[in-house]
Amino acid sequence: MQTKKNKTLGEFIIENQGSFQYSSGELSKLINAIRLAAKVVNHEVNKAGLVDILGTAGDVNIQGENQQKLDVLANDKFIQTLKNREIVCGIASEEEDDFIKINSHDERHQNKYVVLIDPLDGSSNIDVNVSVGTIFSIYRRVTPVGTPVTLEDFLQPGNNQVAAGYIVYGTSTMLVYTTGDGVNGFTLNPAIGTFYLSHPNMQFPETGKIYSVNEGNYVHFSQGVKDYIKYCQEEGKGRPYTSRYIGSLVSDFHRNMIKGGIYMYPKSSKASDGKLRLLYECNPMAFIAEQANGKASNGTKPILEIIPTELHQRVPFFCGSKKMVEKVETFINEKK
Ligand code: P6P
């Protein structure tokens, strides 16, 4: 992986296309499509406070959550951009009840890829001007090319991902992604609309001093998770840790990858499988974490090994610095 700083995302994709095992150029076109959609959504997110985009779209998505207007806009932009590029045969989204079949208008386009997206994660933060993000996950289809995509193409274990990434719309807008050969971060120069390689070869520190969890749910957590949170707070070697949780997975994950830390969304007596969705939140973030020498677990097994059973299924999620994830797994397994 060539990682000289300051090259553009476009140059980076072309230079590293050969290192991707299926380098047919389609994946590059796919990443480029995501790049374009990211710029469009970034433009809307950045002006959200200025035009009537704030507030809800009046609908409720399959998750039972109020759809924010920007959720709907981001969802539409990513789906339209991916459809227009004649690259994918199917799309699944947090904002769509079922997956979308994309039948090629041109029989020459034997589209091989399916994309799963959380178009605007953390959207409850939109109205209060806190960072939000887009998460994407890419697989090769497993059913015969040229036939309509099926649910089987989406219910693949995270280990099958060919690429995954996120865009964080923060103090600066960054696109961070992996194709299985390390993790690289690109920062958008909004003046010229170009992403530049700003964070080559991103790696989770092996351990850290930040833990991210919604402690408002503490009384509902399992004893093992409670014990780990108390461990983070006790005086001890390098402890107490610092609690940092902003209610936006992409932002908490991104900060923890740079500084070292763990993000947790455990199951609880209120949410028996936790809150985060396996296919378009946990799997892509887990692929990035593992590629950055971090770790991602449901508390007892690697996220990437879970065999999905439903499009919108939820799993408990512990992700970040390897030694911190291993520690919370130890606490959980002691109290199983
Ligand atoms: P809670 C946003 O809805 C999200 O999926 C993640 O981005 C975030 O970390 C989490 O949910 C926040 O959930 O229940 O703590 O408000």
Residues whose N, C-alpha, C, O or C-beta is under 5 A from the ligand:
A	BS01	P6P	D121 G122 N214 G247 S248 L249 V250
